[in-house]
Each structure stands twice: as C-alpha cells, then as structure tokens.
Amino acid sequence: MKTWLKVLIIIAVIGIIAAFGVFKYINKPNKDIEKAKAEFTFKADNLYKKYNDNKAKADSLYNEKVIEINGNLSKIDSPSDTLVVAVFTQTLEAPQPQSDDLLGDLNAEGGLRCTMLLKYCDETKKITPNSPVKIKGLCKGMSGTDLIFEKCSIVK
C-alpha cells in the first residue's frame, strides 16, 4: 500500500473519532439542578461574605456548583409571568461610608439573586418578604454586587 494512502486512512480515522467526540460533547445532557444533590449548604449572608472577602477563591470553589441557600428572603422581583427572581439582600460592611462620583455609594446593598425555574414561579410569588426560605440553584458567580443563581427551586 502506498504511503500517502496509509496517511490518508489514518487522517480519516482520526477525523471520524474527533467528530464523534465533538458530537457527544455537544449533545451531552444538561444537569438537572432541581433533582441534583446540593454540593454545599450556606446561610445567604455567609456565602455572600465569602464572595465579598475573596471573589477569586470563592469562584474557584463554588462557581457552577449546586448550592442550597437558606435565609430570610428580602424581596421578589417578577418582571414577567415567566421570570421570578428571589432576592436575599446583604449590606456590605465597611468601617466608614465610602463614596465615588462615578460609582455612587460603594457600600451599596448587594445580594443573592435566584432566578427560579418556571414551575416554582407561582409558589415563589406567594412568599412574603423577610420569610425564611431554602432555595437550591446553580451558582454562576458574582455580577457587580450580586451573587447570581440560576435554575433555582424551593427546598421543602
């Protein structure tokens, strides 16, 4: 067999294997966050403090992990019938108030924003502010002053 034909066959086999691997990677099933076991459990203020103290370390430990959060829910944002965000508000602590003309109040409130799964939207809307609640979701890291969670469900 000629050398160029052997090389061509080897390249074709490698290409088929690579294509199969890419196909499997693209079509892998999504993790069912609602049914997944929480990898960590935190009080809302403790998790927020961990991110506020050392964002890089917290991201490496908790980003893309299923986390159960418990605490008193501050408010419910519902910009539409199909989108409900549960908010645990936290106040950043600092010895003296700080201000910046461009950024405004540097001691502004931040919090944990939990975007609820569609089937939990109605139940979440019924929760009164300052009520204790447990919510489980996928941690997506810090965005501005808020810690973001997606695909959240209420833990009973």
DRENPA-3360 file (N, C-alpha, C; in nm, 2 decimals, always signed):
BEGIN
1 = MKTWLKVL = +0.09/-0.12/+0.00/+0.00/+0.00/+0.00/+0.09/+0.12/+0.00 ~ +0.05/+0.22/-0.07/+0.13/+0.34/-0.08/+0.12/+0.42/+0.05 ~ +0.23/+0.49/+0.07/+0.24/+0.57/+0.19/+0.14/+0.68/+0.20 ~ +0.11/+0.75/+0.10/+0.01/+0.86/+0.10/-0.13/+0.80/+0.13 ~ -0.16/+0.68/+0.09/-0.29/+0.62/+0.11/-0.30/+0.58/+0.26 ~ -0.19/+0.53/+0.32/-0.19/+0.50/+0.47/-0.21/+0.63/+0.55 ~ -0.15/+0.73/+0.51/-0.16/+0.86/+0.58/-0.30/+0.91/+0.57 ~ -0.36/+0.90/+0.45/-0.50/+0.94/+0.43/-0.60/+0.86/+0.51;
9 = IIIAVIGI = -0.58/+0.73/+0.52/-0.67/+0.65/+0.60/-0.65/+0.68/+0.75 ~ -0.53/+0.71/+0.80/-0.51/+0.74/+0.94/-0.57/+0.88/+0.97 ~ -0.56/+0.97/+0.88/-0.62/+1.11/+0.90/-0.77/+1.09/+0.90 ~ -0.83/+1.01/+0.81/-0.97/+0.99/+0.81/-1.02/+0.92/+0.94 ~ -0.95/+0.83/+0.99/-0.99/+0.76/+1.12/-0.99/+0.86/+1.23 ~ -0.88/+0.94/+1.24/-0.87/+1.04/+1.34/-0.98/+1.14/+1.33 ~ -1.01/+1.18/+1.21/-1.12/+1.28/+1.19/-1.26/+1.22/+1.23 ~ -1.28/+1.10/+1.20/-1.41/+1.03/+1.25/-1.42/+1.03/+1.40;
17 = IAAFGVFK = -1.31/+0.99/+1.46/-1.31/+0.98/+1.61/-1.33/+1.12/+1.67 ~ -1.26/+1.22/+1.61/-1.28/+1.36/+1.66/-1.42/+1.41/+1.64 ~ -1.48/+1.38/+1.53/-1.62/+1.42/+1.50/-1.71/+1.36/+1.60 ~ -1.69/+1.23/+1.63/-1.78/+1.16/+1.73/-1.76/+1.22/+1.86 ~ -1.64/+1.25/+1.90/-1.62/+1.32/+2.04/-1.69/+1.45/+2.05 ~ -1.68/+1.53/+1.94/-1.74/+1.66/+1.94/-1.89/+1.65/+1.95 ~ -1.95/+1.55/+1.87/-2.09/+1.53/+1.87/-2.14/+1.49/+2.01 ~ -2.06/+1.40/+2.08/-2.10/+1.35/+2.21/-2.09/+1.47/+2.31;
25 = YINKPNKD = -1.99/+1.56/+2.30/-1.98/+1.67/+2.39/-2.09/+1.77/+2.37 ~ -2.13/+1.80/+2.25/-2.23/+1.90/+2.22/-2.37/+1.85/+2.27 ~ -2.39/+1.72/+2.26/-2.52/+1.66/+2.29/-2.53/+1.60/+2.43 ~ -2.43/+1.63/+2.51/-2.44/+1.57/+2.65/-2.56/+1.63/+2.72 ~ -2.62/+1.55/+2.81/-2.74/+1.60/+2.88/-2.71/+1.71/+2.98 ~ -2.80/+1.80/+3.00/-2.78/+1.91/+3.10/-2.81/+1.85/+3.24 ~ -2.74/+1.90/+3.33/-2.76/+1.86/+3.47/-2.89/+1.91/+3.52 ~ -2.97/+1.82/+3.58/-3.10/+1.85/+3.64/-3.08/+1.91/+3.78;
33 = IEKAKAEF = -3.07/+2.04/+3.79/-3.04/+2.11/+3.91/-3.14/+2.09/+4.02 ~ -3.27/+2.08/+3.98/-3.37/+2.06/+4.07/-3.36/+1.93/+4.15 ~ -3.32/+1.82/+4.08/-3.30/+1.69/+4.14/-3.16/+1.66/+4.19 ~ -3.07/+1.74/+4.15/-2.93/+1.72/+4.20/-2.92/+1.75/+4.35 ~ -2.83/+1.68/+4.41/-2.80/+1.70/+4.55/-2.71/+1.82/+4.56 ~ -2.74/+1.90/+4.66/-2.66/+2.02/+4.68/-2.52/+1.98/+4.73 ~ -2.42/+2.05/+4.66/-2.28/+2.02/+4.70/-2.24/+2.10/+4.82 ~ -2.31/+2.21/+4.84/-2.28/+2.30/+4.96/-2.41/+2.35/+5.01;
41 = TFKADNLY = -2.41/+2.38/+5.14/-2.53/+2.45/+5.20/-2.48/+2.57/+5.28 ~ -2.54/+2.68/+5.26/-2.49/+2.81/+5.33/-2.61/+2.89/+5.37 ~ -2.59/+2.97/+5.48/-2.68/+3.08/+5.51/-2.64/+3.18/+5.40 ~ -2.74/+3.25/+5.35/-2.72/+3.35/+5.25/-2.61/+3.45/+5.28 ~ -2.62/+3.51/+5.40/-2.52/+3.61/+5.44/-2.38/+3.55/+5.45 ~ -2.36/+3.42/+5.49/-2.23/+3.36/+5.49/-2.17/+3.34/+5.36 ~ -2.25/+3.30/+5.26/-2.20/+3.28/+5.12/-2.16/+3.41/+5.06 ~ -2.25/+3.51/+5.08/-2.22/+3.65/+5.03/-2.09/+3.70/+5.08;
49 = KKYNDNKA = -2.07/+3.68/+5.21/-1.94/+3.73/+5.28/-1.82/+3.66/+5.22 ~ -1.83/+3.53/+5.19/-1.72/+3.45/+5.13/-1.68/+3.52/+4.99 ~ -1.78/+3.55/+4.91/-1.76/+3.61/+4.78/-1.70/+3.75/+4.80 ~ -1.76/+3.82/+4.89/-1.71/+3.96/+4.91/-1.57/+3.97/+4.97 ~ -1.53/+3.87/+5.05/-1.40/+3.87/+5.11/-1.29/+3.83/+5.00 ~ -1.32/+3.73/+4.92/-1.22/+3.68/+4.82/-1.29/+3.61/+4.70 ~ -1.33/+3.70/+4.61/-1.41/+3.66/+4.49/-1.34/+3.54/+4.41 ~ -1.21/+3.55/+4.39/-1.14/+3.45/+4.31/-1.14/+3.32/+4.38;
57 = KADSLYNE = -1.12/+3.31/+4.51/-1.12/+3.19/+4.58/-1.26/+3.13/+4.58 ~ -1.36/+3.21/+4.61/-1.50/+3.17/+4.61/-1.54/+3.11/+4.48 ~ -1.51/+3.18/+4.37/-1.54/+3.14/+4.24/-1.48/+3.00/+4.21 ~ -1.36/+2.98/+4.25/-1.29/+2.85/+4.22/-1.36/+2.74/+4.30 ~ -1.42/+2.77/+4.42/-1.48/+2.67/+4.50/-1.63/+2.65/+4.46 ~ -1.70/+2.75/+4.43/-1.85/+2.74/+4.42/-1.91/+2.77/+4.29 ~ -1.84/+2.83/+4.19/-1.89/+2.86/+4.06/-1.93/+2.73/+3.99 ~ -2.05/+2.72/+3.93/-2.10/+2.61/+3.86/-2.13/+2.49/+3.95;
65 = KVIEINGN = -2.15/+2.51/+4.08/-2.19/+2.41/+4.17/-2.33/+2.43/+4.22 ~ -2.40/+2.32/+4.25/-2.53/+2.33/+4.31/-2.52/+2.36/+4.46 ~ -2.59/+2.47/+4.50/-2.57/+2.52/+4.63/-2.71/+2.54/+4.69 ~ -2.73/+2.50/+4.81/-2.86/+2.53/+4.89/-2.83/+2.65/+4.98 ~ -2.92/+2.74/+4.96/-2.91/+2.87/+5.04/-3.03/+2.88/+5.13 ~ -3.01/+2.92/+5.26/-3.12/+2.94/+5.35/-3.10/+3.08/+5.41 ~ -3.21/+3.14/+5.43/-3.21/+3.28/+5.49/-3.35/+3.34/+5.48 ~ -3.35/+3.47/+5.51/-3.48/+3.54/+5.50/-3.48/+3.61/+5.37;
73 = LSKIDSPS = -3.58/+3.58/+5.29/-3.60/+3.64/+5.16/-3.63/+3.79/+5.17 ~ -3.56/+3.88/+5.10/-3.58/+4.02/+5.11/-3.69/+4.07/+5.02 ~ -3.69/+4.02/+4.90/-3.80/+4.06/+4.80/-3.81/+3.96/+4.69 ~ -3.91/+3.98/+4.61/-3.94/+3.90/+4.49/-3.95/+4.00/+4.37 ~ -3.86/+3.98/+4.27/-3.87/+4.06/+4.15/-3.94/+3.97/+4.05 ~ -4.05/+4.02/+3.99/-4.12/+3.95/+3.89/-4.15/+4.04/+3.76 ~ -4.05/+4.06/+3.68/-4.07/+4.14/+3.56/-4.16/+4.08/+3.46 ~ -4.19/+3.95/+3.47/-4.29/+3.89/+3.38/-4.35/+3.77/+3.45;
81 = DTLVVAVF = -4.45/+3.71/+3.39/-4.51/+3.59/+3.45/-4.42/+3.47/+3.45 ~ -4.33/+3.47/+3.35/-4.24/+3.35/+3.34/-4.10/+3.37/+3.40 ~ -4.08/+3.49/+3.46/-3.95/+3.51/+3.52/-3.97/+3.57/+3.66 ~ -3.92/+3.49/+3.76/-3.93/+3.53/+3.90/-3.79/+3.52/+3.96 ~ -3.75/+3.63/+4.03/-3.62/+3.63/+4.09/-3.63/+3.65/+4.24 ~ -3.59/+3.56/+4.32/-3.59/+3.57/+4.47/-3.46/+3.64/+4.51 ~ -3.47/+3.74/+4.60/-3.35/+3.81/+4.63/-3.33/+3.81/+4.79 ~ -3.21/+3.77/+4.82/-3.16/+3.78/+4.96/-3.07/+3.90/+4.96;
89 = TQTLEAPQ = -3.11/+4.01/+5.02/-3.03/+4.13/+5.02/-2.93/+4.13/+5.14 ~ -2.81/+4.18/+5.10/-2.70/+4.18/+5.20/-2.64/+4.33/+5.19 ~ -2.60/+4.38/+5.31/-2.53/+4.51/+5.31/-2.39/+4.49/+5.33 ~ -2.31/+4.55/+5.25/-2.16/+4.54/+5.26/-2.12/+4.62/+5.38 ~ -2.03/+4.56/+5.46/-1.99/+4.63/+5.59/-1.86/+4.70/+5.56 ~ -1.85/+4.82/+5.61/-1.72/+4.90/+5.60/-1.71/+4.99/+5.72 ~ -1.59/+5.02/+5.77/-1.58/+5.10/+5.89/-1.63/+5.24/+5.87 ~ -1.61/+5.30/+5.75/-1.67/+5.43/+5.72/-1.73/+5.43/+5.59;
97 = PQSDDLLG = -1.84/+5.50/+5.57/-1.91/+5.51/+5.44/-1.81/+5.56/+5.34 ~ -1.82/+5.50/+5.22/-1.73/+5.55/+5.11/-1.82/+5.59/+5.00 ~ -1.77/+5.68/+4.92/-1.85/+5.73/+4.80/-1.75/+5.76/+4.69 ~ -1.80/+5.75/+4.57/-1.73/+5.77/+4.45/-1.82/+5.84/+4.35 ~ -1.78/+5.95/+4.29/-1.87/+6.02/+4.20/-1.92/+5.93/+4.08 ~ -1.83/+5.85/+4.03/-1.87/+5.76/+3.92/-1.95/+5.64/+3.96 ~ -1.91/+5.58/+4.07/-1.98/+5.46/+4.11/-2.09/+5.48/+4.21 ~ -2.10/+5.59/+4.27/-2.20/+5.62/+4.37/-2.16/+5.56/+4.51;
105 = DLNAEGGL = -2.25/+5.51/+4.58/-2.22/+5.46/+4.72/-2.15/+5.32/+4.71 ~ -2.03/+5.32/+4.75/-1.95/+5.19/+4.75/-2.00/+5.09/+4.85 ~ -2.08/+5.13/+4.95/-2.13/+5.04/+5.05/-2.27/+5.00/+5.01 ~ -2.30/+5.00/+4.89/-2.44/+4.97/+4.84/-2.48/+4.83/+4.88 ~ -2.61/+4.81/+4.88/-2.65/+4.67/+4.91/-2.63/+4.59/+4.79 ~ -2.60/+4.46/+4.81/-2.59/+4.36/+4.71/-2.67/+4.25/+4.76 ~ -2.65/+4.13/+4.70/-2.73/+4.02/+4.75/-2.72/+3.90/+4.66 ~ -2.80/+3.80/+4.69/-2.81/+3.68/+4.61/-2.93/+3.69/+4.53;
113 = RCTMLLKY = -2.92/+3.68/+4.40/-3.04/+3.68/+4.31/-3.06/+3.54/+4.25 ~ -3.17/+3.48/+4.28/-3.20/+3.35/+4.24/-3.31/+3.34/+4.14 ~ -3.28/+3.31/+4.01/-3.38/+3.30/+3.91/-3.44/+3.16/+3.92 ~ -3.57/+3.17/+3.94/-3.65/+3.04/+3.97/-3.68/+2.97/+3.85 ~ -3.69/+2.83/+3.86/-3.74/+2.75/+3.75/-3.89/+2.79/+3.73 ~ -3.94/+2.77/+3.61/-4.08/+2.81/+3.58/-4.18/+2.75/+3.67 ~ -4.16/+2.62/+3.71/-4.26/+2.56/+3.79/-4.27/+2.61/+3.93 ~ -4.17/+2.69/+3.98/-4.16/+2.74/+4.11/-4.20/+2.89/+4.11;
121 = CDETKKIT = -4.23/+2.95/+4.00/-4.26/+3.09/+3.99/-4.38/+3.13/+4.08 ~ -4.50/+3.06/+4.06/-4.62/+3.10/+4.14/-4.59/+3.08/+4.29 ~ -4.53/+2.97/+4.33/-4.50/+2.94/+4.47/-4.41/+3.05/+4.53 ~ -4.31/+3.09/+4.45/-4.22/+3.20/+4.50/-4.29/+3.33/+4.51 ~ -4.38/+3.36/+4.42/-4.45/+3.49/+4.43/-4.53/+3.50/+4.56 ~ -4.57/+3.39/+4.62/-4.65/+3.39/+4.74/-4.57/+3.41/+4.87 ~ -4.44/+3.40/+4.86/-4.36/+3.42/+4.98/-4.36/+3.56/+5.02 ~ -4.38/+3.59/+5.15/-4.38/+3.73/+5.20/-4.23/+3.77/+5.23;
129 = PNSPVKIK = -4.20/+3.90/+5.21/-4.07/+3.94/+5.25/-4.03/+3.91/+5.39 ~ -3.90/+3.89/+5.42/-3.85/+3.85/+5.55/-3.89/+3.72/+5.60 ~ -3.95/+3.63/+5.51/-3.98/+3.50/+5.54/-3.86/+3.41/+5.52 ~ -3.84/+3.31/+5.62/-3.73/+3.22/+5.60/-3.76/+3.12/+5.48 ~ -3.66/+3.09/+5.40/-3.68/+3.00/+5.29/-3.55/+2.93/+5.25 ~ -3.56/+2.81/+5.19/-3.44/+2.74/+5.14/-3.46/+2.73/+4.99 ~ -3.36/+2.77/+4.92/-3.36/+2.77/+4.78/-3.23/+2.70/+4.73 ~ -3.25/+2.61/+4.63/-3.13/+2.54/+4.57/-3.12/+2.59/+4.43;
137 = GLCKGMSG = -2.99/+2.61/+4.39/-2.97/+2.65/+4.25/-2.82/+2.64/+4.21 ~ -2.80/+2.67/+4.08/-2.67/+2.67/+4.03/-2.60/+2.80/+4.04 ~ -2.49/+2.80/+4.11/-2.41/+2.93/+4.13/-2.34/+2.97/+4.01 ~ -2.36/+3.09/+3.96/-2.30/+3.14/+3.84/-2.19/+3.25/+3.87 ~ -2.17/+3.28/+4.00/-2.07/+3.37/+4.04/-2.12/+3.51/+4.06 ~ -2.03/+3.61/+4.09/-2.06/+3.74/+4.12/-2.08/+3.83/+4.00 ~ -2.18/+3.91/+3.99/-2.20/+4.00/+3.88/-2.23/+4.14/+3.95 ~ -2.13/+4.23/+3.95/-2.15/+4.36/+4.02/-2.15/+4.33/+4.17;
145 = TDLIFEKC = -2.26/+4.37/+4.23/-2.27/+4.35/+4.37/-2.35/+4.23/+4.41 ~ -2.40/+4.16/+4.30/-2.49/+4.05/+4.33/-2.43/+3.91/+4.29 ~ -2.46/+3.81/+4.38/-2.42/+3.67/+4.35/-2.54/+3.61/+4.28 ~ -2.51/+3.55/+4.16/-2.62/+3.50/+4.07/-2.64/+3.35/+4.08 ~ -2.76/+3.31/+4.09/-2.80/+3.17/+4.09/-2.91/+3.15/+3.98 ~ -2.90/+3.04/+3.91/-2.99/+3.01/+3.80/-3.05/+2.87/+3.83 ~ -3.16/+2.84/+3.76/-3.23/+2.72/+3.77/-3.27/+2.68/+3.91 ~ -3.32/+2.78/+3.99/-3.35/+2.76/+4.13/-3.48/+2.69/+4.16;
153 = SIVK = -3.48/+2.62/+4.27/-3.61/+2.56/+4.32/-3.62/+2.58/+4.47 ~ -3.74/+2.57/+4.52/-3.76/+2.58/+4.66/-3.74/+2.45/+4.73 ~ -3.66/+2.44/+4.83/-3.64/+2.32/+4.90/-3.74/+2.31/+5.02 ~ -3.80/+2.19/+5.03/-3.90/+2.18/+5.13/-3.85/+2.08/+5.24;
% end
